[in-house]
Each structure stands twice: as structure tokens, then as C-alpha cells.
Amino acid sequence: MVPTDEAAEQPDSVAERAELREMLTAQVAALPERERVVVVLHHVQGLGYGEIAHMLEQPIGTVKANVHRGVQRLRVAMDALGEWR
């Protein structure tokens, strides 16, 4: 569910988003480096797989696999922390 503008401005909503952001940041930092780097480049910086592969001098399949593994690891970690969706 997408929050309405009014709900998004409520202090409790702002606090929940900040808490979620902190939890996610900590979990991203805990990823193995090979996964953390590609997850940040792809999902935070918005780079494509080809760009990342060129930048890191890795095969595109390796980049895709590491992004997939990193995202899966984040899902498991966030699920273990409780209801966050």
C-alpha cells in the first residue's frame, strides 16, 4: 500500500521509514563485499548490469548472480528482523 501524502507526513510514518532505512542500511553493510558493491551500484546508484560488469571487469553473469544473491540475502535478513513490509 502506498501511503497518501497526508499519512506520509505523520511523525510515526516518518519514524517508521527512518527505522526501516537504518535497518536496511545495516543489512546492506553486512553483505559480503562482492554482493554489497553490486547491490549498491545497481539498486542505489541505478547502474545497469553491463555498466557494472565493465566497471568491475567481471562477466555480466557474475554481476547478475551477485546482485541476485545479495538481494536474496537482504530479504532473508529483513524477514528475520520482523514485519517490515
Distance bins in CASP14 RR format, pairs under 12 A and 6 or more apart:
PFRMAT RR
TARGET T0000
AUTHOR 0000-0000-0000
RMODE 2
METHOD distances of the structure
MODEL  1
1 7 0 0 0 0 1 0 0 0 0 0 0
1 8 0 0 0 0 0 1 0 0 0 0 0
1 13 0 0 0 0 0 1 0 0 0 0 0
1 85 0 0 0 0 1 0 0 0 0 0 0
2 8 0 0 0 0 1 0 0 0 0 0 0
2 13 0 0 0 0 0 1 0 0 0 0 0
3 9 0 0 0 0 1 0 0 0 0 0 0
3 10 0 0 0 0 1 0 0 0 0 0 0
3 12 0 0 0 0 0 1 0 0 0 0 0
3 13 1 0 0 1 0 0 0 0 0 0 0
3 14 0 0 0 0 0 1 0 0 0 0 0
3 16 0 0 0 0 1 0 0 0 0 0 0
3 17 0 0 0 0 1 0 0 0 0 0 0
4 10 0 0 0 0 1 0 0 0 0 0 0
4 13 0 0 0 0 1 0 0 0 0 0 0
5 13 0 0 0 0 0 1 0 0 0 0 0
6 13 0 0 0 0 1 0 0 0 0 0 0
7 13 1 0 1 0 0 0 0 0 0 0 0
7 14 0 0 0 0 0 1 0 0 0 0 0
7 16 0 0 0 0 0 1 0 0 0 0 0
7 17 0 0 0 0 0 1 0 0 0 0 0
8 14 1 0 0 1 0 0 0 0 0 0 0
8 16 0 0 0 0 0 1 0 0 0 0 0
8 17 0 0 0 0 1 0 0 0 0 0 0
9 15 0 0 0 0 0 1 0 0 0 0 0
9 17 0 0 0 0 0 1 0 0 0 0 0
10 16 0 0 0 0 1 0 0 0 0 0 0
10 17 0 0 0 0 0 1 0 0 0 0 0
11 17 0 0 0 0 0 1 0 0 0 0 0
11 18 0 0 0 0 0 1 0 0 0 0 0
12 18 0 0 0 0 0 1 0 0 0 0 0
12 19 0 0 0 0 0 1 0 0 0 0 0
13 19 0 0 0 0 0 1 0 0 0 0 0
13 20 0 0 0 0 0 1 0 0 0 0 0
14 20 0 0 0 0 0 1 0 0 0 0 0
14 21 0 0 0 0 0 1 0 0 0 0 0
15 21 0 0 0 0 0 1 0 0 0 0 0
15 22 0 0 0 0 0 1 0 0 0 0 0
16 22 0 0 0 0 0 1 0 0 0 0 0
16 23 0 0 0 0 0 1 0 0 0 0 0
16 83 0 0 0 0 0 1 0 0 0 0 0
16 84 0 0 0 0 1 0 0 0 0 0 0
16 85 0 0 0 0 0 1 0 0 0 0 0
17 23 0 0 0 0 0 1 0 0 0 0 0
17 24 0 0 0 0 0 1 0 0 0 0 0
17 84 0 0 0 0 0 1 0 0 0 0 0
18 24 0 0 0 0 0 1 0 0 0 0 0
18 25 0 0 0 0 0 1 0 0 0 0 0
19 25 0 0 0 0 0 1 0 0 0 0 0
19 26 0 0 0 0 0 1 0 0 0 0 0
19 81 0 0 0 0 0 1 0 0 0 0 0
19 82 0 0 0 0 0 1 0 0 0 0 0
19 84 0 0 0 0 1 0 0 0 0 0 0
20 26 0 0 0 0 0 1 0 0 0 0 0
20 27 0 0 0 0 0 1 0 0 0 0 0
20 78 0 0 0 0 1 0 0 0 0 0 0
20 81 0 0 0 0 1 0 0 0 0 0 0
20 82 0 0 0 0 0 1 0 0 0 0 0
20 83 0 0 0 0 0 1 0 0 0 0 0
20 84 1 0 1 0 0 0 0 0 0 0 0
20 85 0 0 0 0 1 0 0 0 0 0 0
21 27 0 0 0 0 0 1 0 0 0 0 0
21 28 0 0 0 0 0 1 0 0 0 0 0
21 44 0 0 0 0 0 1 0 0 0 0 0
21 78 0 0 0 0 0 1 0 0 0 0 0
21 84 0 0 0 0 0 1 0 0 0 0 0
22 28 0 0 0 0 0 1 0 0 0 0 0
22 29 0 0 0 0 0 1 0 0 0 0 0
22 78 0 0 0 0 0 1 0 0 0 0 0
22 81 0 0 0 0 0 1 0 0 0 0 0
22 84 0 0 0 0 0 1 0 0 0 0 0
23 29 0 0 0 0 0 1 0 0 0 0 0
23 30 0 0 0 0 0 1 0 0 0 0 0
23 74 0 0 0 0 0 1 0 0 0 0 0
23 77 0 0 0 0 1 0 0 0 0 0 0
23 78 1 0 0 1 0 0 0 0 0 0 0
23 79 0 0 0 0 0 1 0 0 0 0 0
23 80 0 0 0 0 0 1 0 0 0 0 0
23 81 1 0 1 0 0 0 0 0 0 0 0
23 82 0 0 0 0 1 0 0 0 0 0 0
23 83 0 0 0 0 0 1 0 0 0 0 0
23 84 1 0 0 1 0 0 0 0 0 0 0
24 30 0 0 0 0 0 1 0 0 0 0 0
24 31 0 0 0 0 0 1 0 0 0 0 0
24 39 0 0 0 0 0 1 0 0 0 0 0
24 40 0 0 0 0 0 1 0 0 0 0 0
24 43 0 0 0 0 0 1 0 0 0 0 0
24 44 0 0 0 0 0 1 0 0 0 0 0
24 71 0 0 0 0 0 1 0 0 0 0 0
24 74 1 0 0 1 0 0 0 0 0 0 0
24 75 0 0 0 0 0 1 0 0 0 0 0
24 77 0 0 0 0 1 0 0 0 0 0 0
24 78 1 0 0 1 0 0 0 0 0 0 0
24 81 0 0 0 0 1 0 0 0 0 0 0
24 84 0 0 0 0 1 0 0 0 0 0 0
25 31 0 0 0 0 0 1 0 0 0 0 0
25 36 0 0 0 0 0 1 0 0 0 0 0
25 39 0 0 0 0 0 1 0 0 0 0 0
25 40 0 0 0 0 0 1 0 0 0 0 0
25 44 0 0 0 0 0 1 0 0 0 0 0
25 74 0 0 0 0 0 1 0 0 0 0 0
25 77 0 0 0 0 0 1 0 0 0 0 0
25 78 0 0 0 0 0 1 0 0 0 0 0
26 36 0 0 0 0 0 1 0 0 0 0 0
26 74 0 0 0 0 0 1 0 0 0 0 0
26 77 0 0 0 0 1 0 0 0 0 0 0
26 78 0 0 0 0 0 1 0 0 0 0 0
26 81 0 0 0 0 1 0 0 0 0 0 0
27 35 0 0 0 0 0 1 0 0 0 0 0
27 36 0 0 0 0 1 0 0 0 0 0 0
27 39 0 0 0 0 0 1 0 0 0 0 0
27 70 0 0 0 0 1 0 0 0 0 0 0
27 71 0 0 0 0 0 1 0 0 0 0 0
27 72 0 0 0 0 0 1 0 0 0 0 0
27 73 0 0 0 0 1 0 0 0 0 0 0
27 74 1 0 1 0 0 0 0 0 0 0 0
27 75 0 0 0 0 1 0 0 0 0 0 0
27 76 0 0 0 0 1 0 0 0 0 0 0
27 77 1 0 1 0 0 0 0 0 0 0 0
27 78 1 0 0 1 0 0 0 0 0 0 0
27 79 0 0 0 0 0 1 0 0 0 0 0
27 80 0 0 0 0 1 0 0 0 0 0 0
27 81 1 0 0 1 0 0 0 0 0 0 0
27 84 0 0 0 0 0 1 0 0 0 0 0
28 35 0 0 0 0 1 0 0 0 0 0 0
28 36 1 0 0 1 0 0 0 0 0 0 0
28 37 0 0 0 0 0 1 0 0 0 0 0
28 38 0 0 0 0 0 1 0 0 0 0 0
28 39 1 0 0 1 0 0 0 0 0 0 0
28 40 1 0 0 1 0 0 0 0 0 0 0
28 41 0 0 0 0 0 1 0 0 0 0 0
28 42 0 0 0 0 0 1 0 0 0 0 0
28 43 0 0 0 0 1 0 0 0 0 0 0
28 44 0 0 0 0 1 0 0 0 0 0 0
28 70 0 0 0 0 1 0 0 0 0 0 0
28 71 0 0 0 0 0 1 0 0 0 0 0
28 73 0 0 0 0 1 0 0 0 0 0 0
28 74 1 0 0 1 0 0 0 0 0 0 0
28 77 0 0 0 0 1 0 0 0 0 0 0
28 78 0 0 0 0 0 1 0 0 0 0 0
29 35 0 0 0 0 0 1 0 0 0 0 0
29 36 1 0 0 1 0 0 0 0 0 0 0
29 37 0 0 0 0 0 1 0 0 0 0 0
29 39 0 0 0 0 0 1 0 0 0 0 0
29 40 0 0 0 0 1 0 0 0 0 0 0
29 74 0 0 0 0 0 1 0 0 0 0 0
29 77 0 0 0 0 0 1 0 0 0 0 0
30 36 0 0 0 0 1 0 0 0 0 0 0
30 39 0 0 0 0 0 1 0 0 0 0 0
30 70 0 0 0 0 0 1 0 0 0 0 0
30 73 0 0 0 0 1 0 0 0 0 0 0
30 74 0 0 0 0 1 0 0 0 0 0 0
30 76 0 0 0 0 0 1 0 0 0 0 0
30 77 1 0 0 1 0 0 0 0 0 0 0
30 78 0 0 0 0 0 1 0 0 0 0 0
30 80 0 0 0 0 0 1 0 0 0 0 0
30 81 0 0 0 0 0 1 0 0 0 0 0
31 37 0 0 0 0 1 0 0 0 0 0 0
31 38 0 0 0 0 1 0 0 0 0 0 0
31 39 1 0 0 1 0 0 0 0 0 0 0
31 40 0 0 0 0 1 0 0 0 0 0 0
31 43 0 0 0 0 0 1 0 0 0 0 0
31 66 0 0 0 0 1 0 0 0 0 0 0
31 67 0 0 0 0 0 1 0 0 0 0 0
31 69 0 0 0 0 1 0 0 0 0 0 0
31 70 1 0 1 0 0 0 0 0 0 0 0
31 71 0 0 0 0 1 0 0 0 0 0 0
31 72 0 0 0 0 0 1 0 0 0 0 0
31 73 1 0 0 1 0 0 0 0 0 0 0
31 74 1 0 0 1 0 0 0 0 0 0 0
31 75 0 0 0 0 0 1 0 0 0 0 0
31 76 0 0 0 0 0 1 0 0 0 0 0
31 77 0 0 0 0 1 0 0 0 0 0 0
32 38 0 0 0 0 0 1 0 0 0 0 0
32 39 0 0 0 0 0 1 0 0 0 0 0
32 66 0 0 0 0 1 0 0 0 0 0 0
32 69 0 0 0 0 1 0 0 0 0 0 0
32 70 0 0 0 0 1 0 0 0 0 0 0
32 73 0 0 0 0 1 0 0 0 0 0 0
32 74 0 0 0 0 0 1 0 0 0 0 0
33 39 0 0 0 0 0 1 0 0 0 0 0
33 40 0 0 0 0 0 1 0 0 0 0 0
33 56 0 0 0 0 0 1 0 0 0 0 0
33 66 0 0 0 0 1 0 0 0 0 0 0
33 70 0 0 0 0 0 1 0 0 0 0 0
34 40 0 0 0 0 0 1 0 0 0 0 0
34 41 0 0 0 0 0 1 0 0 0 0 0
34 52 0 0 0 0 0 1 0 0 0 0 0
34 56 0 0 0 0 1 0 0 0 0 0 0
34 58 0 0 0 0 1 0 0 0 0 0 0
34 62 0 0 0 0 1 0 0 0 0 0 0
34 63 0 0 0 0 1 0 0 0 0 0 0
34 65 0 0 0 0 1 0 0 0 0 0 0
34 66 1 0 1 0 0 0 0 0 0 0 0
34 67 0 0 0 0 0 1 0 0 0 0 0
34 69 0 0 0 0 1 0 0 0 0 0 0
34 70 0 0 0 0 1 0 0 0 0 0 0
34 73 0 0 0 0 0 1 0 0 0 0 0
35 41 0 0 0 0 0 1 0 0 0 0 0
35 42 0 0 0 0 0 1 0 0 0 0 0
35 43 0 0 0 0 0 1 0 0 0 0 0
35 62 0 0 0 0 0 1 0 0 0 0 0
35 63 0 0 0 0 0 1 0 0 0 0 0
35 64 0 0 0 0 0 1 0 0 0 0 0
35 65 0 0 0 0 1 0 0 0 0 0 0
35 66 1 0 1 0 0 0 0 0 0 0 0
35 67 1 0 0 1 0 0 0 0 0 0 0
35 68 0 0 0 0 1 0 0 0 0 0 0
35 69 1 0 1 0 0 0 0 0 0 0 0
35 70 1 1 0 0 0 0 0 0 0 0 0
35 71 0 0 0 0 1 0 0 0 0 0 0
35 72 0 0 0 0 1 0 0 0 0 0 0
35 73 1 0 0 1 0 0 0 0 0 0 0
35 74 0 0 0 0 1 0 0 0 0 0 0
35 77 0 0 0 0 0 1 0 0 0 0 0
36 42 0 0 0 0 0 1 0 0 0 0 0
36 43 0 0 0 0 0 1 0 0 0 0 0
36 44 0 0 0 0 0 1 0 0 0 0 0
36 66 0 0 0 0 1 0 0 0 0 0 0
36 67 0 0 0 0 0 1 0 0 0 0 0
36 69 0 0 0 0 0 1 0 0 0 0 0
36 70 1 0 0 1 0 0 0 0 0 0 0
36 71 0 0 0 0 0 1 0 0 0 0 0
36 73 0 0 0 0 1 0 0 0 0 0 0
36 74 0 0 0 0 1 0 0 0 0 0 0
37 43 0 0 0 0 0 1 0 0 0 0 0
37 44 0 0 0 0 0 1 0 0 0 0 0
37 45 0 0 0 0 0 1 0 0 0 0 0
37 47 0 0 0 0 0 1 0 0 0 0 0
37 52 0 0 0 0 1 0 0 0 0 0 0
37 55 0 0 0 0 1 0 0 0 0 0 0
37 56 1 0 0 1 0 0 0 0 0 0 0
37 58 0 0 0 0 0 1 0 0 0 0 0
37 62 0 0 0 0 0 1 0 0 0 0 0
37 63 0 0 0 0 1 0 0 0 0 0 0
37 66 0 0 0 0 1 0 0 0 0 0 0
37 67 0 0 0 0 1 0 0 0 0 0 0
37 70 0 0 0 0 0 1 0 0 0 0 0
38 44 0 0 0 0 0 1 0 0 0 0 0
38 45 0 0 0 0 0 1 0 0 0 0 0
38 46 0 0 0 0 0 1 0 0 0 0 0
38 47 0 0 0 0 1 0 0 0 0 0 0
38 48 0 0 0 0 0 1 0 0 0 0 0
38 49 0 0 0 0 1 0 0 0 0 0 0
38 50 0 0 0 0 0 1 0 0 0 0 0
38 51 0 0 0 0 0 1 0 0 0 0 0
38 52 1 0 1 0 0 0 0 0 0 0 0
38 53 0 0 0 0 1 0 0 0 0 0 0
38 55 0 0 0 0 1 0 0 0 0 0 0
38 56 1 0 0 1 0 0 0 0 0 0 0
38 58 0 0 0 0 1 0 0 0 0 0 0
38 60 0 0 0 0 0 1 0 0 0 0 0
38 61 0 0 0 0 0 1 0 0 0 0 0
38 62 0 0 0 0 1 0 0 0 0 0 0
38 63 1 0 1 0 0 0 0 0 0 0 0
38 64 0 0 0 0 1 0 0 0 0 0 0
38 65 0 0 0 0 1 0 0 0 0 0 0
38 66 1 0 1 0 0 0 0 0 0 0 0
38 67 1 0 1 0 0 0 0 0 0 0 0
38 68 0 0 0 0 1 0 0 0 0 0 0
38 69 0 0 0 0 1 0 0 0 0 0 0
38 70 1 0 0 1 0 0 0 0 0 0 0
38 71 0 0 0 0 1 0 0 0 0 0 0
38 73 0 0 0 0 0 1 0 0 0 0 0
39 45 0 0 0 0 0 1 0 0 0 0 0
39 46 0 0 0 0 0 1 0 0 0 0 0
39 47 0 0 0 0 0 1 0 0 0 0 0
39 52 0 0 0 0 0 1 0 0 0 0 0
39 63 0 0 0 0 0 1 0 0 0 0 0
39 64 0 0 0 0 0 1 0 0 0 0 0
39 65 0 0 0 0 0 1 0 0 0 0 0
39 66 1 0 0 1 0 0 0 0 0 0 0
39 67 1 0 1 0 0 0 0 0 0 0 0
39 68 0 0 0 0 1 0 0 0 0 0 0
39 69 0 0 0 0 1 0 0 0 0 0 0
39 70 1 0 1 0 0 0 0 0 0 0 0
39 71 1 0 0 1 0 0 0 0 0 0 0
39 72 0 0 0 0 0 1 0 0 0 0 0
39 73 0 0 0 0 1 0 0 0 0 0 0
39 74 1 0 0 1 0 0 0 0 0 0 0
39 75 0 0 0 0 0 1 0 0 0 0 0
40 46 0 0 0 0 1 0 0 0 0 0 0
40 47 0 0 0 0 1 0 0 0 0 0 0
40 52 0 0 0 0 1 0 0 0 0 0 0
40 56 0 0 0 0 0 1 0 0 0 0 0
40 66 0 0 0 0 0 1 0 0 0 0 0
40 67 0 0 0 0 1 0 0 0 0 0 0
40 70 0 0 0 0 0 1 0 0 0 0 0
40 71 0 0 0 0 0 1 0 0 0 0 0
40 74 0 0 0 0 0 1 0 0 0 0 0
41 47 1 0 1 0 0 0 0 0 0 0 0
41 48 0 0 0 0 1 0 0 0 0 0 0
41 49 0 0 0 0 1 0 0 0 0 0 0
41 50 0 0 0 0 0 1 0 0 0 0 0
41 51 1 0 0 1 0 0 0 0 0 0 0
41 52 1 0 1 0 0 0 0 0 0 0 0
41 53 0 0 0 0 0 1 0 0 0 0 0
41 54 0 0 0 0 0 1 0 0 0 0 0
41 55 1 0 0 1 0 0 0 0 0 0 0
41 56 0 0 0 0 1 0 0 0 0 0 0
41 58 0 0 0 0 0 1 0 0 0 0 0
41 63 0 0 0 0 1 0 0 0 0 0 0
41 66 0 0 0 0 0 1 0 0 0 0 0
41 67 0 0 0 0 1 0 0 0 0 0 0
42 48 1 0 0 1 0 0 0 0 0 0 0
42 49 1 0 0 1 0 0 0 0 0 0 0
42 50 0 0 0 0 1 0 0 0 0 0 0
42 51 0 0 0 0 1 0 0 0 0 0 0
42 52 1 0 0 1 0 0 0 0 0 0 0
42 53 0 0 0 0 0 1 0 0 0 0 0
42 55 0 0 0 0 0 1 0 0 0 0 0
42 56 0 0 0 0 0 1 0 0 0 0 0
42 60 0 0 0 0 0 1 0 0 0 0 0
42 63 1 0 0 1 0 0 0 0 0 0 0
42 64 0 0 0 0 1 0 0 0 0 0 0
42 66 0 0 0 0 1 0 0 0 0 0 0
42 67 1 0 1 0 0 0 0 0 0 0 0
42 68 0 0 0 0 0 1 0 0 0 0 0
42 70 0 0 0 0 1 0 0 0 0 0 0
42 71 0 0 0 0 1 0 0 0 0 0 0
43 49 0 0 0 0 0 1 0 0 0 0 0
43 52 0 0 0 0 0 1 0 0 0 0 0
43 67 1 0 0 1 0 0 0 0 0 0 0
43 68 0 0 0 0 0 1 0 0 0 0 0
43 70 0 0 0 0 1 0 0 0 0 0 0
43 71 1 0 0 1 0 0 0 0 0 0 0
43 74 0 0 0 0 1 0 0 0 0 0 0
44 52 0 0 0 0 0 1 0 0 0 0 0
44 67 0 0 0 0 0 1 0 0 0 0 0
45 51 0 0 0 0 1 0 0 0 0 0 0
45 52 0 0 0 0 1 0 0 0 0 0 0
45 55 0 0 0 0 0 1 0 0 0 0 0
46 52 0 0 0 0 1 0 0 0 0 0 0
46 67 0 0 0 0 0 1 0 0 0 0 0
47 53 0 0 0 0 1 0 0 0 0 0 0
47 54 0 0 0 0 1 0 0 0 0 0 0
47 55 1 0 0 1 0 0 0 0 0 0 0
47 56 0 0 0 0 0 1 0 0 0 0 0
47 63 0 0 0 0 1 0 0 0 0 0 0
47 67 0 0 0 0 0 1 0 0 0 0 0
48 54 0 0 0 0 1 0 0 0 0 0 0
48 55 0 0 0 0 1 0 0 0 0 0 0
48 56 0 0 0 0 0 1 0 0 0 0 0
48 60 0 0 0 0 1 0 0 0 0 0 0
48 63 0 0 0 0 1 0 0 0 0 0 0
48 64 0 0 0 0 0 1 0 0 0 0 0
48 67 0 0 0 0 1 0 0 0 0 0 0
49 55 0 0 0 0 0 1 0 0 0 0 0
49 56 0 0 0 0 0 1 0 0 0 0 0
49 58 0 0 0 0 0 1 0 0 0 0 0
49 59 0 0 0 0 0 1 0 0 0 0 0
49 60 1 0 1 0 0 0 0 0 0 0 0
49 61 1 0 0 1 0 0 0 0 0 0 0
49 62 0 0 0 0 1 0 0 0 0 0 0
49 63 1 0 1 0 0 0 0 0 0 0 0
49 64 1 0 1 0 0 0 0 0 0 0 0
49 65 0 0 0 0 0 1 0 0 0 0 0
49 66 0 0 0 0 0 1 0 0 0 0 0
49 67 1 0 0 1 0 0 0 0 0 0 0
49 68 0 0 0 0 0 1 0 0 0 0 0
50 56 0 0 0 0 1 0 0 0 0 0 0
50 57 0 0 0 0 0 1 0 0 0 0 0
50 58 0 0 0 0 1 0 0 0 0 0 0
50 59 0 0 0 0 1 0 0 0 0 0 0
50 60 1 0 1 0 0 0 0 0 0 0 0
50 61 0 0 0 0 1 0 0 0 0 0 0
50 62 0 0 0 0 0 1 0 0 0 0 0
50 63 1 0 0 1 0 0 0 0 0 0 0
50 64 0 0 0 0 1 0 0 0 0 0 0
50 67 0 0 0 0 0 1 0 0 0 0 0
51 58 0 0 0 0 0 1 0 0 0 0 0
51 60 0 0 0 0 1 0 0 0 0 0 0
51 63 0 0 0 0 1 0 0 0 0 0 0
52 58 1 0 0 1 0 0 0 0 0 0 0
52 59 0 0 0 0 0 1 0 0 0 0 0
52 60 0 0 0 0 1 0 0 0 0 0 0
52 61 0 0 0 0 0 1 0 0 0 0 0
52 62 0 0 0 0 1 0 0 0 0 0 0
52 63 1 0 1 0 0 0 0 0 0 0 0
52 64 0 0 0 0 1 0 0 0 0 0 0
52 65 0 0 0 0 0 1 0 0 0 0 0
52 66 0 0 0 0 1 0 0 0 0 0 0
52 67 0 0 0 0 1 0 0 0 0 0 0
53 59 1 0 0 1 0 0 0 0 0 0 0
53 60 1 0 1 0 0 0 0 0 0 0 0
53 61 1 0 0 1 0 0 0 0 0 0 0
53 62 1 0 0 1 0 0 0 0 0 0 0
53 63 1 0 1 0 0 0 0 0 0 0 0
53 64 0 0 0 0 1 0 0 0 0 0 0
53 65 0 0 0 0 0 1 0 0 0 0 0
53 66 0 0 0 0 0 1 0 0 0 0 0
53 67 0 0 0 0 0 1 0 0 0 0 0
54 60 0 0 0 0 1 0 0 0 0 0 0
54 63 0 0 0 0 1 0 0 0 0 0 0
55 63 0 0 0 0 1 0 0 0 0 0 0
56 62 0 0 0 0 1 0 0 0 0 0 0
56 63 1 0 0 1 0 0 0 0 0 0 0
56 66 0 0 0 0 1 0 0 0 0 0 0
56 67 0 0 0 0 0 1 0 0 0 0 0
57 63 0 0 0 0 0 1 0 0 0 0 0
58 64 0 0 0 0 0 1 0 0 0 0 0
58 65 0 0 0 0 1 0 0 0 0 0 0
58 66 0 0 0 0 1 0 0 0 0 0 0
58 67 0 0 0 0 0 1 0 0 0 0 0
59 65 0 0 0 0 1 0 0 0 0 0 0
59 66 0 0 0 0 0 1 0 0 0 0 0
60 66 0 0 0 0 0 1 0 0 0 0 0
60 67 0 0 0 0 0 1 0 0 0 0 0
61 67 0 0 0 0 1 0 0 0 0 0 0
61 68 0 0 0 0 1 0 0 0 0 0 0
61 69 0 0 0 0 0 1 0 0 0 0 0
62 68 0 0 0 0 0 1 0 0 0 0 0
62 69 0 0 0 0 0 1 0 0 0 0 0
63 69 0 0 0 0 0 1 0 0 0 0 0
63 70 0 0 0 0 0 1 0 0 0 0 0
64 70 0 0 0 0 0 1 0 0 0 0 0
64 71 0 0 0 0 0 1 0 0 0 0 0
65 71 0 0 0 0 0 1 0 0 0 0 0
65 72 0 0 0 0 0 1 0 0 0 0 0
66 72 0 0 0 0 0 1 0 0 0 0 0
66 73 0 0 0 0 0 1 0 0 0 0 0
67 73 0 0 0 0 0 1 0 0 0 0 0
67 74 0 0 0 0 0 1 0 0 0 0 0
68 74 0 0 0 0 0 1 0 0 0 0 0
68 75 0 0 0 0 0 1 0 0 0 0 0
69 75 0 0 0 0 0 1 0 0 0 0 0
69 76 0 0 0 0 0 1 0 0 0 0 0
70 76 0 0 0 0 1 0 0 0 0 0 0
70 77 0 0 0 0 1 0 0 0 0 0 0
70 78 0 0 0 0 0 1 0 0 0 0 0
71 77 0 0 0 0 0 1 0 0 0 0 0
71 78 0 0 0 0 0 1 0 0 0 0 0
72 78 0 0 0 0 0 1 0 0 0 0 0
72 79 0 0 0 0 0 1 0 0 0 0 0
73 79 0 0 0 0 0 1 0 0 0 0 0
73 80 0 0 0 0 0 1 0 0 0 0 0
74 80 0 0 0 0 0 1 0 0 0 0 0
74 81 0 0 0 0 0 1 0 0 0 0 0
74 84 0 0 0 0 0 1 0 0 0 0 0
75 81 0 0 0 0 0 1 0 0 0 0 0
75 82 0 0 0 0 0 1 0 0 0 0 0
75 84 0 0 0 0 0 1 0 0 0 0 0
75 85 0 0 0 0 0 1 0 0 0 0 0
76 82 0 0 0 0 0 1 0 0 0 0 0
77 84 0 0 0 0 0 1 0 0 0 0 0
78 84 1 0 1 0 0 0 0 0 0 0 0
78 85 0 0 0 0 1 0 0 0 0 0 0
79 85 0 0 0 0 1 0 0 0 0 0 0
END
